[in-house]
Amino acid sequence: MRVSNLYKNSKKPVISMEFFPPRDAKASDNFGAIIDKLSELKPDYMSVTFGAGGSNRDGSYQTVKKIIDKKLPIVAYIAGLGLGHNEITEILDRYKEIGVETIFVIRGDKPRDDNYTPHPESFSYASEMIAFIKKRYDFSLGCAGYPEGHIEAESLEKDIEFLKLKEKNGAEYVIAQYCYDNNYFFKYVEKCRAAGISIPIIPGIMPVYTVKMTKMLSKVCGTTITDELQNKLDKLADADKNEVLNLGIDFAVEQCRGLLKNGVDGLHFYTMNRSKSTSEIINRLRRENLL
């Protein structure tokens, strides 16, 4: 399954869902049920992330294989930071052998390990790894974009220059980092088009799962928690987890309505290996005939 063809040929918004490799035996036991539940929604594809510095490459591979065994369309991530050329080709060869046709390429973050030493051949930028892969494989390649700018970027404009280089080197679609104000996404797409970037740019959707997780991820990703959302969270300071979850669903549904009414090519859901929020959001949008 080549994702680039989906975005070219689909007559409706493409729905994708992202997962990470289960971190322990209990999570692994639950993972199959989560996939089964979400597969009932018939997403166009699912994707699996890749541990920093290849720290969980076997877990990523096994998770991808598990989804393939369920006959579901899959995209495999690869994060090149810290990996040598031979390690990258070994990983990609394994994915190719089990039928993966689309690879999502990111630089990745440095592992939180004081003893971590990157391979001297490792790539400093995703654009470099995209060029490396494109010369050696026939994968469809995706890449990341950052509507509020990458947290390490000199500026949003500079970050968009790097995105243009990713496209030049072979990236065929972009999944945008999530944001809680659609205006960040719309303005980002406008700037990208003005810079000559023509590949599809897909908004990422991160529902509020818990207040703690929302704050933590916002800090790590450089995503603004808007005043509107913060006020809603403040009102639920003493609420139970279901009230917070329902707030997240309501907020995400409203955000998706705005995106879909403005003609986005798809929606990419960060599931955090959970099923309820993504299921409810998609079902509500479908009842409104927006999907």
Phi and psi restraints in degrees (value plus and minus 20) as a CYANA .aco file:
   2 ARG   PHI    -120.0   -80.0
   2 ARG   PSI      92.3   132.3
   3 VAL   PHI     -81.8   -41.8
   3 VAL   PSI     -55.4   -15.4
   4 SER   PHI     -77.3   -37.3
   4 SER   PSI     -55.4   -15.4
   5 ASN   PHI     -89.2   -49.2
   5 ASN   PSI     -54.1   -14.1
   6 LEU   PHI     -79.4   -39.4
   6 LEU   PSI     -68.8   -28.8
   7 TYR   PHI     -88.3   -48.3
   7 TYR   PSI     -47.8    -7.8
   8 LYS   PHI     -96.2   -56.2
   8 LYS   PSI     -58.1   -18.1
   9 ASN   PHI    -129.0   -89.0
   9 ASN   PSI     -36.3     3.7
  10 SER   PHI     -88.5   -48.5
  10 SER   PSI     118.6   158.6
  11 LYS   PHI    -112.3   -72.3
  11 LYS   PSI     -20.1    19.9
  12 LYS   PHI    -156.1  -116.1
  12 LYS   PSI     144.8   184.8
  13 PRO   PHI     -79.2   -39.2
  13 PRO   PSI     115.1   155.1
  14 VAL   PHI     -98.1   -58.1
  14 VAL   PSI     109.2   149.2
  15 ILE   PHI    -126.7   -86.7
  15 ILE   PSI     102.9   142.9
  16 SER   PHI    -148.8  -108.8
  16 SER   PSI     135.4   175.4
  17 MET   PHI    -155.0  -115.0
  17 MET   PSI     119.0   159.0
  18 GLU   PHI    -133.0   -93.0
  18 GLU   PSI     120.3   160.3
  19 PHE   PHI    -152.3  -112.3
  19 PHE   PSI     141.7   181.7
  20 PHE   PHI    -139.3   -99.3
  20 PHE   PSI     137.3   177.3
  21 PRO   PHI     -80.7   -40.7
  21 PRO   PSI     112.7   152.7
  22 PRO   PHI     -74.8   -34.8
  22 PRO   PSI     120.4   160.4
  23 ARG   PHI    -111.1   -71.1
  23 ARG   PSI     -32.8     7.2
  24 ASP   PHI    -174.5  -134.5
  24 ASP   PSI     158.2   198.2
  25 ALA   PHI     -82.8   -42.8
  25 ALA   PSI     -60.8   -20.8
  26 LYS   PHI     -84.5   -44.5
  26 LYS   PSI     -64.7   -24.7
  27 ALA   PHI     -83.7   -43.7
  27 ALA   PSI     -56.2   -16.2
  28 SER   PHI     -86.0   -46.0
  28 SER   PSI     -58.6   -18.6
  29 ASP   PHI     -84.0   -44.0
  29 ASP   PSI     -56.3   -16.3
  30 ASN   PHI     -99.6   -59.6
  30 ASN   PSI     -41.9    -1.9
  31 PHE   PHI     -82.3   -42.3
  31 PHE   PSI     -62.2   -22.2
  32 GLY   PHI     -78.8   -38.8
  32 GLY   PSI     -60.3   -20.3
  33 ALA   PHI     -87.3   -47.3
  33 ALA   PSI     -56.5   -16.5
  34 ILE   PHI     -85.0   -45.0
  34 ILE   PSI     -65.6   -25.6
  35 ILE   PHI     -81.7   -41.7
  35 ILE   PSI     -63.4   -23.4
  36 ASP   PHI     -81.5   -41.5
  36 ASP   PSI     -62.2   -22.2
  37 LYS   PHI     -83.7   -43.7
  37 LYS   PSI     -66.9   -26.9
  38 LEU   PHI     -93.8   -53.8
  38 LEU   PSI     -48.1    -8.1
  39 SER   PHI     -87.0   -47.0
  39 SER   PSI     -41.0    -1.0
  40 GLU   PHI     -82.7   -42.7
  40 GLU   PSI     -43.5    -3.5
  41 LEU   PHI    -100.2   -60.2
  41 LEU   PSI     -26.7    13.3
  42 LYS   PHI      34.9    74.9
  42 LYS   PSI      36.8    76.8
  43 PRO   PHI     -83.9   -43.9
  43 PRO   PSI     135.5   175.5
  44 ASP   PHI     -91.7   -51.7
  44 ASP   PSI     -51.7   -11.7
  45 TYR   PHI    -184.3  -144.3
  45 TYR   PSI     142.2   182.2
  46 MET   PHI    -139.2   -99.2
  46 MET   PSI     131.9   171.9
  47 SER   PHI    -150.4  -110.4
  47 SER   PSI     133.9   173.9
  48 VAL   PHI    -146.6  -106.6
  48 VAL   PSI     108.6   148.6
  49 THR   PHI     -96.0   -56.0
  49 THR   PSI     155.7   195.7
  50 PHE   PHI    -153.6  -113.6
  50 PHE   PSI     109.9   149.9
  51 GLY   PHI     -83.0   -43.0
  51 GLY   PSI     127.0   167.0
  52 ALA   PHI     -76.3   -36.3
  52 ALA   PSI     111.5   151.5
  53 GLY   PHI      44.8    84.8
  53 GLY   PSI      -0.3    39.7
  54 GLY   PHI      52.9    92.9
  54 GLY   PSI       0.0    40.0
  55 SER   PHI     -82.2   -42.2
  55 SER   PSI     -46.3    -6.3
  56 ASN   PHI    -151.5  -111.5
  56 ASN   PSI      21.8    61.8
  57 ARG   PHI     -81.8   -41.8
  57 ARG   PSI     -57.7   -17.7
  58 ASP   PHI     -87.7   -47.7
  58 ASP   PSI     -57.4   -17.4
  59 GLY   PHI     -84.1   -44.1
  59 GLY   PSI     -60.2   -20.2
  60 SER   PHI     -83.3   -43.3
  60 SER   PSI     -66.2   -26.2
  61 TYR   PHI     -79.9   -39.9
  61 TYR   PSI     -66.9   -26.9
  62 GLN   PHI     -85.4   -45.4
  62 GLN   PSI     -56.3   -16.3
  63 THR   PHI     -88.6   -48.6
  63 THR   PSI     -63.4   -23.4
  64 VAL   PHI     -78.9   -38.9
  64 VAL   PSI     -65.1   -25.1
  65 LYS   PHI     -84.2   -44.2
  65 LYS   PSI     -58.0   -18.0
  66 LYS   PHI     -81.8   -41.8
  66 LYS   PSI     -60.1   -20.1
  67 ILE   PHI     -91.1   -51.1
  67 ILE   PSI     -59.6   -19.6
  68 ILE   PHI     -81.1   -41.1
  68 ILE   PSI     -61.2   -21.2
  69 ASP   PHI     -83.0   -43.0
  69 ASP   PSI     -42.8    -2.8
  70 LYS   PHI    -108.3   -68.3
  70 LYS   PSI     -12.3    27.7
  71 LYS   PHI      43.8    83.8
  71 LYS   PSI      17.2    57.2
  72 LEU   PHI    -129.1   -89.1
  72 LEU   PSI     125.1   165.1
  73 PRO   PHI     -89.8   -49.8
  73 PRO   PSI     116.7   156.7
  74 ILE   PHI    -155.3  -115.3
  74 ILE   PSI     127.6   167.6
  75 VAL   PHI    -144.5  -104.5
  75 VAL   PSI     114.3   154.3
  76 ALA   PHI    -125.7   -85.7
  76 ALA   PSI     111.5   151.5
  77 TYR   PHI     -97.6   -57.6
  77 TYR   PSI     135.0   175.0
  78 ILE   PHI    -162.2  -122.2
  78 ILE   PSI     113.0   153.0
  79 ALA   PHI    -133.5   -93.5
  79 ALA   PSI      98.0   138.0
  80 GLY   PHI    -106.9   -66.9
  80 GLY   PSI     -33.4     6.6
  81 LEU   PHI     -79.4   -39.4
  81 LEU   PSI     104.2   144.2
  82 GLY   PHI      72.9   112.9
  82 GLY   PSI     -30.9     9.1
  83 LEU   PHI    -119.1   -79.1
  83 LEU   PSI     121.3   161.3
  84 GLY   PHI    -102.0   -62.0
  84 GLY   PSI     149.2   189.2
  85 HIS   PHI     -80.0   -40.0
  85 HIS   PSI     -62.2   -22.2
  86 ASN   PHI     -85.7   -45.7
  86 ASN   PSI     -56.7   -16.7
  87 GLU   PHI     -85.4   -45.4
  87 GLU   PSI     -60.9   -20.9
  88 ILE   PHI     -83.4   -43.4
  88 ILE   PSI     -66.0   -26.0
  89 THR   PHI     -87.4   -47.4
  89 THR   PSI     -53.4   -13.4
  90 GLU   PHI     -83.3   -43.3
  90 GLU   PSI     -64.3   -24.3
  91 ILE   PHI     -83.7   -43.7
  91 ILE   PSI     -66.6   -26.6
  92 LEU   PHI     -86.5   -46.5
  92 LEU   PSI     -56.5   -16.5
  93 ASP   PHI     -82.1   -42.1
  93 ASP   PSI     -59.8   -19.8
  94 ARG   PHI     -83.9   -43.9
  94 ARG   PSI     -61.5   -21.5
  95 TYR   PHI     -86.6   -46.6
  95 TYR   PSI     -59.8   -19.8
  96 LYS   PHI     -82.5   -42.5
  96 LYS   PSI     -58.8   -18.8
  97 GLU   PHI     -82.6   -42.6
  97 GLU   PSI     -51.3   -11.3
  98 ILE   PHI    -117.6   -77.6
  98 ILE   PSI     -10.0    30.0
  99 GLY   PHI      76.4   116.4
  99 GLY   PSI     -10.3    29.7
 100 VAL   PHI     -88.0   -48.0
 100 VAL   PSI     112.9   152.9
 101 GLU   PHI    -136.7   -96.7
 101 GLU   PSI     -33.1     6.9
 102 THR   PHI    -147.2  -107.2
 102 THR   PSI     110.9   150.9
 103 ILE   PHI    -139.6   -99.6
 103 ILE   PSI     112.4   152.4
 104 PHE   PHI    -120.7   -80.7
 104 PHE   PSI      99.1   139.1
 105 VAL   PHI    -125.4   -85.4
 105 VAL   PSI     102.0   142.0
 106 ILE   PHI    -150.8  -110.8
 106 ILE   PSI     139.0   179.0
 107 ARG   PHI     -89.2   -49.2
 107 ARG   PSI     -65.5   -25.5
 108 GLY   PHI      70.8   110.8
 108 GLY   PSI     146.0   186.0
 109 ASP   PHI    -124.5   -84.5
 109 ASP   PSI     135.0   175.0
 110 LYS   PHI     -85.4   -45.4
 110 LYS   PSI     111.7   151.7
 111 PRO   PHI     -80.1   -40.1
 111 PRO   PSI     127.8   167.8
 112 ARG   PHI    -103.4   -63.4
 112 ARG   PSI      51.6    91.6
 113 ASP   PHI    -164.4  -124.4
 113 ASP   PSI      96.9   136.9
 114 ASP   PHI     -82.3   -42.3
 114 ASP   PSI     -43.7    -3.7
 115 ASN   PHI    -113.4   -73.4
 115 ASN   PSI     -17.1    22.9
 116 TYR   PHI     -88.7   -48.7
 116 TYR   PSI     109.5   149.5
 117 THR   PHI    -149.0  -109.0
 117 THR   PSI      96.2   136.2
 118 PRO   PHI     -89.2   -49.2
 118 PRO   PSI     131.4   171.4
 119 HIS   PHI     -83.8   -43.8
 119 HIS   PSI     119.5   159.5
 120 PRO   PHI     -81.7   -41.7
 120 PRO   PSI     -40.4    -0.4
 121 GLU   PHI    -109.9   -69.9
 121 GLU   PSI     -22.0    18.0
 122 SER   PHI     -83.5   -43.5
 122 SER   PSI     130.2   170.2
 123 PHE   PHI    -103.6   -63.6
 123 PHE   PSI     121.6   161.6
 124 SER   PHI    -107.2   -67.2
 124 SER   PSI     -40.6    -0.6
 125 TYR   PHI    -155.8  -115.8
 125 TYR   PSI     126.6   166.6
 126 ALA   PHI     -81.5   -41.5
 126 ALA   PSI     -54.3   -14.3
 127 SER   PHI     -79.7   -39.7
 127 SER   PSI     -56.0   -16.0
 128 GLU   PHI     -87.3   -47.3
 128 GLU   PSI     -61.8   -21.8
 129 MET   PHI     -90.7   -50.7
 129 MET   PSI     -54.7   -14.7
 130 ILE   PHI     -79.7   -39.7
 130 ILE   PSI     -64.8   -24.8
 131 ALA   PHI     -82.2   -42.2
 131 ALA   PSI     -61.9   -21.9
 132 PHE   PHI     -80.2   -40.2
 132 PHE   PSI     -66.3   -26.3
 133 ILE   PHI     -89.3   -49.3
 133 ILE   PSI     -61.7   -21.7
 134 LYS   PHI     -80.8   -40.8
 134 LYS   PSI     -53.1   -13.1
 135 LYS   PHI     -93.6   -53.6
 135 LYS   PSI     -39.4     0.6
 136 ARG   PHI    -135.5   -95.5
 136 ARG   PSI     -37.1     2.9
 137 TYR   PHI    -158.1  -118.1
 137 TYR   PSI     144.6   184.6
 138 ASP   PHI    -126.6   -86.6
 138 ASP   PSI       4.9    44.9
 139 PHE   PHI     -85.6   -45.6
 139 PHE   PSI     128.8   168.8
 140 SER   PHI     -98.0   -58.0
 140 SER   PSI     113.7   153.7
 141 LEU   PHI    -137.2   -97.2
 141 LEU   PSI     113.5   153.5
 142 GLY   PHI    -133.4   -93.4
 142 GLY   PSI     145.0   185.0
 143 CYS   PHI    -168.6  -128.6
 143 CYS   PSI     150.5   190.5
 144 ALA   PHI    -118.5   -78.5
 144 ALA   PSI     130.0   170.0
 145 GLY   PHI    -151.6  -111.6
 145 GLY   PSI     140.5   180.5
 146 TYR   PHI    -153.7  -113.7
 146 TYR   PSI      76.0   116.0
 147 PRO   PHI     -77.3   -37.3
 147 PRO   PSI     -48.7    -8.7
 148 GLU   PHI    -122.7   -82.7
 148 GLU   PSI      -9.2    30.8
 149 GLY   PHI      65.7   105.7
 149 GLY   PSI     120.6   160.6
 150 HIS   PHI     -80.6   -40.6
 150 HIS   PSI     123.9   163.9
 151 ILE   PHI     -79.7   -39.7
 151 ILE   PSI     -43.2    -3.2
 152 GLU   PHI    -120.3   -80.3
 152 GLU   PSI     -19.8    20.2
 153 ALA   PHI     -93.4   -53.4
 153 ALA   PSI     126.6   166.6
 154 GLU   PHI     -83.9   -43.9
 154 GLU   PSI     -56.9   -16.9
 155 SER   PHI    -185.6  -145.6
 155 SER   PSI     144.4   184.4
 156 LEU   PHI     -82.2   -42.2
 156 LEU   PSI     -60.1   -20.1
 157 GLU   PHI     -82.1   -42.1
 157 GLU   PSI     -61.7   -21.7
 158 LYS   PHI     -85.8   -45.8
 158 LYS   PSI     -59.0   -19.0
 159 ASP   PHI     -82.3   -42.3
 159 ASP   PSI     -58.8   -18.8
 160 ILE   PHI     -87.5   -47.5
 160 ILE   PSI     -52.6   -12.6
 161 GLU   PHI     -80.2   -40.2
 161 GLU   PSI     -60.8   -20.8
 162 PHE   PHI     -86.6   -46.6
 162 PHE   PSI     -56.5   -16.5
 163 LEU   PHI     -85.1   -45.1
 163 LEU   PSI     -59.8   -19.8
 164 LYS   PHI     -81.8   -41.8
 164 LYS   PSI     -57.1   -17.1
 165 LEU   PHI     -87.5   -47.5
 165 LEU   PSI     -56.5   -16.5
 166 LYS   PHI     -80.4   -40.4
 166 LYS   PSI     -63.7   -23.7
 167 GLU   PHI     -83.4   -43.4
 167 GLU   PSI     -65.2   -25.2
 168 LYS   PHI     -79.1   -39.1
 168 LYS   PSI     -56.3   -16.3
 169 ASN   PHI    -104.2   -64.2
 169 ASN   PSI     -25.5    14.5
 170 GLY   PHI     113.4   153.4
 170 GLY   PSI     -22.7    17.3
 171 ALA   PHI     -87.4   -47.4
 171 ALA   PSI     119.5   159.5
 172 GLU   PHI    -133.5   -93.5
 172 GLU   PSI     -30.6     9.4
 173 TYR   PHI    -180.2  -140.2
 173 TYR   PSI     141.0   181.0
 174 VAL   PHI    -144.9  -104.9
 174 VAL   PSI     111.8   151.8
 175 ILE   PHI    -122.6   -82.6
 175 ILE   PSI     101.2   141.2
 176 ALA   PHI    -104.0   -64.0
 176 ALA   PSI     121.2   161.2
 177 GLN   PHI     -74.7   -34.7
 177 GLN   PSI     124.1   164.1
 178 TYR   PHI     -85.8   -45.8
 178 TYR   PSI     132.0   172.0
 179 CYS   PHI    -164.8  -124.8
 179 CYS   PSI     138.6   178.6
 180 TYR   PHI    -121.4   -81.4
 180 TYR   PSI     -15.2    24.8
 181 ASP   PHI    -150.7  -110.7
 181 ASP   PSI      94.5   134.5
 182 ASN   PHI     -78.6   -38.6
 182 ASN   PSI     -44.4    -4.4
 183 ASN   PHI     -81.7   -41.7
 183 ASN   PSI     -53.1   -13.1
 184 TYR   PHI     -79.4   -39.4
 184 TYR   PSI     -64.3   -24.3
 185 PHE   PHI     -86.7   -46.7
 185 PHE   PSI     -68.0   -28.0
 186 PHE   PHI     -81.7   -41.7
 186 PHE   PSI     -63.1   -23.1
 187 LYS   PHI     -86.8   -46.8
 187 LYS   PSI     -55.6   -15.6
 188 TYR   PHI     -83.6   -43.6
 188 TYR   PSI     -67.9   -27.9
 189 VAL   PHI     -79.9   -39.9
 189 VAL   PSI     -61.8   -21.8
 190 GLU   PHI     -80.4   -40.4
 190 GLU   PSI     -64.0   -24.0
 191 LYS   PHI     -86.9   -46.9
 191 LYS   PSI     -59.0   -19.0
 192 CYS   PHI     -84.2   -44.2
 192 CYS   PSI     -63.1   -23.1
 193 ARG   PHI     -84.8   -44.8
 193 ARG   PSI     -59.3   -19.3
 194 ALA   PHI     -84.2   -44.2
 194 ALA   PSI     -48.6    -8.6
 195 ALA   PHI    -102.9   -62.9
 195 ALA   PSI     -23.4    16.6
 196 GLY   PHI      77.1   117.1
 196 GLY   PSI     -12.3    27.7
 197 ILE   PHI    -100.8   -60.8
 197 ILE   PSI     106.5   146.5
 198 SER   PHI    -137.1   -97.1
 198 SER   PSI     -31.8     8.2
 199 ILE   PHI     -91.7   -51.7
 199 ILE   PSI     137.4   177.4
 200 PRO   PHI     -78.9   -38.9
 200 PRO   PSI     120.4   160.4
 201 ILE   PHI    -141.2  -101.2
 201 ILE   PSI      96.7   136.7
 202 ILE   PHI    -128.1   -88.1
 202 ILE   PSI     108.7   148.7
 203 PRO   PHI     -92.2   -52.2
 203 PRO   PSI     120.1   160.1
 204 GLY   PHI    -110.9   -70.9
 204 GLY   PSI     122.1   162.1
 205 ILE   PHI    -139.3   -99.3
 205 ILE   PSI      97.8   137.8
 206 MET   PHI    -137.6   -97.6
 206 MET   PSI      77.3   117.3
 207 PRO   PHI     -83.2   -43.2
 207 PRO   PSI     135.9   175.9
 208 VAL   PHI     -94.0   -54.0
 208 VAL   PSI     101.1   141.1
 209 TYR   PHI    -120.3   -80.3
 209 TYR   PSI     -68.0   -28.0
 210 THR   PHI    -162.4  -122.4
 210 THR   PSI     138.4   178.4
 211 VAL   PHI     -83.6   -43.6
 211 VAL   PSI     -63.2   -23.2
 212 LYS   PHI     -81.5   -41.5
 212 LYS   PSI     -66.5   -26.5
 213 MET   PHI     -83.7   -43.7
 213 MET   PSI     -60.8   -20.8
 214 THR   PHI     -80.6   -40.6
 214 THR   PSI     -64.4   -24.4
 215 LYS   PHI     -86.7   -46.7
 215 LYS   PSI     -62.2   -22.2
 216 MET   PHI     -84.8   -44.8
 216 MET   PSI     -68.2   -28.2
 217 LEU   PHI     -86.0   -46.0
 217 LEU   PSI     -57.0   -17.0
 218 SER   PHI     -79.7   -39.7
 218 SER   PSI     -61.3   -21.3
 219 LYS   PHI     -88.0   -48.0
 219 LYS   PSI     -63.4   -23.4
 220 VAL   PHI     -87.4   -47.4
 220 VAL   PSI     -59.9   -19.9
 221 CYS   PHI    -112.6   -72.6
 221 CYS   PSI     -31.7     8.3
 222 GLY   PHI      54.1    94.1
 222 GLY   PSI       9.7    49.7
 223 THR   PHI    -115.0   -75.0
 223 THR   PSI     112.2   152.2
 224 THR   PHI     -96.3   -56.3
 224 THR   PSI     107.1   147.1
 225 ILE   PHI    -105.2   -65.2
 225 ILE   PSI      90.3   130.3
 226 THR   PHI     -84.8   -44.8
 226 THR   PSI     139.7   179.7
 227 ASP   PHI     -78.6   -38.6
 227 ASP   PSI     -59.9   -19.9
 228 GLU   PHI     -78.5   -38.5
 228 GLU   PSI     -68.5   -28.5
 229 LEU   PHI     -88.6   -48.6
 229 LEU   PSI     -62.2   -22.2
 230 GLN   PHI     -80.3   -40.3
 230 GLN   PSI     -60.2   -20.2
 231 ASN   PHI     -83.0   -43.0
 231 ASN   PSI     -59.2   -19.2
 232 LYS   PHI     -85.7   -45.7
 232 LYS   PSI     -61.0   -21.0
 233 LEU   PHI     -86.8   -46.8
 233 LEU   PSI     -59.4   -19.4
 234 ASP   PHI     -81.8   -41.8
 234 ASP   PSI     -56.9   -16.9
 235 LYS   PHI     -88.3   -48.3
 235 LYS   PSI     -38.5     1.5
 236 LEU   PHI    -128.1   -88.1
 236 LEU   PSI       3.5    43.5
 237 ALA   PHI     -76.0   -36.0
 237 ALA   PSI     -55.4   -15.4
 238 ASP   PHI    -129.4   -89.4
 238 ASP   PSI      -5.0    35.0
 239 ALA   PHI    -100.6   -60.6
 239 ALA   PSI     143.2   183.2
 240 ASP   PHI    -101.4   -61.4
 240 ASP   PSI     150.6   190.6
 241 LYS   PHI     -83.8   -43.8
 241 LYS   PSI     -50.3   -10.3
 242 ASN   PHI     -89.2   -49.2
 242 ASN   PSI     -55.5   -15.5
 243 GLU   PHI     -85.3   -45.3
 243 GLU   PSI     -60.3   -20.3
 244 VAL   PHI     -85.3   -45.3
 244 VAL   PSI     -62.7   -22.7
 245 LEU   PHI     -81.1   -41.1
 245 LEU   PSI     -63.0   -23.0
 246 ASN   PHI     -86.6   -46.6
 246 ASN   PSI     -56.9   -16.9
 247 LEU   PHI     -78.3   -38.3
 247 LEU   PSI     -66.2   -26.2
 248 GLY   PHI     -80.3   -40.3
 248 GLY   PSI     -59.5   -19.5
 249 ILE   PHI     -86.1   -46.1
 249 ILE   PSI     -68.0   -28.0
 250 ASP   PHI     -80.1   -40.1
 250 ASP   PSI     -64.2   -24.2
 251 PHE   PHI     -85.2   -45.2
 251 PHE   PSI     -63.0   -23.0
 252 ALA   PHI     -87.7   -47.7
 252 ALA   PSI     -58.2   -18.2
 253 VAL   PHI     -80.6   -40.6
 253 VAL   PSI     -65.7   -25.7
 254 GLU   PHI     -83.0   -43.0
 254 GLU   PSI     -60.6   -20.6
 255 GLN   PHI     -83.6   -43.6
 255 GLN   PSI     -64.1   -24.1
 256 CYS   PHI     -85.1   -45.1
 256 CYS   PSI     -57.1   -17.1
 257 ARG   PHI     -76.3   -36.3
 257 ARG   PSI     -67.1   -27.1
 258 GLY   PHI     -83.9   -43.9
 258 GLY   PSI     -58.9   -18.9
 259 LEU   PHI     -87.5   -47.5
 259 LEU   PSI     -66.6   -26.6
 260 LEU   PHI     -86.6   -46.6
 260 LEU   PSI     -57.9   -17.9
 261 LYS   PHI     -88.9   -48.9
 261 LYS   PSI     -37.0     3.0
 262 ASN   PHI    -119.3   -79.3
 262 ASN   PSI      -7.7    32.3
 263 GLY   PHI      59.5    99.5
 263 GLY   PSI       9.9    49.9
 264 VAL   PHI     -84.1   -44.1
 264 VAL   PSI     133.5   173.5
 265 ASP   PHI     -98.7   -58.7
 265 ASP   PSI     -32.8     7.2
 266 GLY   PHI     159.8   199.8
 266 GLY   PSI     157.5   197.5
 267 LEU   PHI    -152.7  -112.7
 267 LEU   PSI     113.1   153.1
 268 HIS   PHI    -135.1   -95.1
 268 HIS   PSI      95.2   135.2
 269 PHE   PHI    -117.4   -77.4
 269 PHE   PSI     104.9   144.9
 270 TYR   PHI    -105.2   -65.2
 270 TYR   PSI      79.6   119.6
 271 THR   PHI     -98.1   -58.1
 271 THR   PSI     -41.3    -1.3
 272 MET   PHI      32.5    72.5
 272 MET   PSI      14.0    54.0
 273 ASN   PHI      36.6    76.6
 273 ASN   PSI      19.3    59.3
 274 ARG   PHI    -148.6  -108.6
 274 ARG   PSI     138.6   178.6
 275 SER   PHI    -135.3   -95.3
 275 SER   PSI     -50.9   -10.9
 276 LYS   PHI     -80.4   -40.4
 276 LYS   PSI     -71.4   -31.4
 277 SER   PHI     -82.6   -42.6
 277 SER   PSI     -70.3   -30.3
 278 THR   PHI     -81.6   -41.6
 278 THR   PSI     -61.5   -21.5
 279 SER   PHI     -80.4   -40.4
 279 SER   PSI     -68.0   -28.0
 280 GLU   PHI     -86.2   -46.2
 280 GLU   PSI     -60.8   -20.8
 281 ILE   PHI     -82.2   -42.2
 281 ILE   PSI     -69.3   -29.3
 282 ILE   PHI     -85.6   -45.6
 282 ILE   PSI     -62.7   -22.7
 283 ASN   PHI     -82.9   -42.9
 283 ASN   PSI     -59.7   -19.7
 284 ARG   PHI     -87.1   -47.1
 284 ARG   PSI     -60.0   -20.0
 285 LEU   PHI     -85.7   -45.7
 285 LEU   PSI     -56.5   -16.5
 286 ARG   PHI     -91.0   -51.0
 286 ARG   PSI     -55.7   -15.7
 287 ARG   PHI     -84.2   -44.2
 287 ARG   PSI     -46.1    -6.1
 288 GLU   PHI    -110.0   -70.0
 288 GLU   PSI     -15.5    24.5
 289 ASN   PHI      40.0    80.0
 289 ASN   PSI      11.9    51.9
 290 LEU   PHI    -112.5   -72.5
 290 LEU   PSI     -35.9     4.1
